[in-house]
C-alpha cells in the first residue's frame, strides 16, 4: 500500500495559478474572498461535490493547481449563479468554475472516466466545426470516447424511440456559413490569449 502525503510544501504550489484563473475568468475579485462559506451553503450541488466552492476558491488563491483542476466540484457546478448572487465580496464564482473547467480540459487533468469533460470537449468540437450539435453524434462520441460502450447499449432503446418519432436524426446538422463561424472563433481565441 502506497501512502500518499496530503501536505504540500510552499515550493510545490503554483504561484501563477491565481493570475491565470483571474485572467481566464475576468474575475479580479478572487483576492477579496473572506472564506465566509456563503457560496458553499447556497450551492444546490454542494452535497455531491468533493470540495465545496469555498474550498475551490481557497485552492485557486493559494496555488493548489492540481487539487482545483482534478476536483469533481468544477464539473458539478450547475451554473445557477446562486453563489455569485449571494457572495458578499461580489466574486464571479461561476465564471471561475468555467475557467477551471477550460483549464482542466486544456491540461487534460480532469478526473478519469468522467463523462462531463468529454461531453464539453465533444460539444465544443462539433459546434466549432458545424455551428450546431447533433444529439445522436454527440452521444455516440461521448460514449465511445469515454470508453463506455455498455452505457451506449443501455441508451439504445431510448435512442431508437427518439429516431422513430423524429426527435433525433442520423443527419448531421450544419449552419450555412461555417467560414464566418471559424473567423469569429479565431478572433475570440486570439483575443483571449
Secondary structure as GFF3:
##gff-version 3
##sequence-region A 1 193
A	DSSP	three_ten_helix	10	12	.	.	.	ID=ss1
A	DSSP	alpha_helix	17	25	.	.	.	ID=ss2
A	DSSP	three_ten_helix	28	32	.	.	.	ID=ss3
A	DSSP	alpha_helix	38	42	.	.	.	ID=ss4
A	DSSP	three_ten_helix	46	48	.	.	.	ID=ss5
A	DSSP	alpha_helix	53	62	.	.	.	ID=ss6
A	DSSP	alpha_helix	65	69	.	.	.	ID=ss7
A	DSSP	alpha_helix	73	76	.	.	.	ID=ss8
A	DSSP	alpha_helix	82	86	.	.	.	ID=ss9
A	DSSP	alpha_helix	93	107	.	.	.	ID=ss10
A	DSSP	alpha_helix	115	130	.	.	.	ID=ss11
A	DSSP	alpha_helix	135	145	.	.	.	ID=ss12
A	DSSP	alpha_helix	149	164	.	.	.	ID=ss13
A	DSSP	alpha_helix	178	192	.	.	.	ID=ss14
###
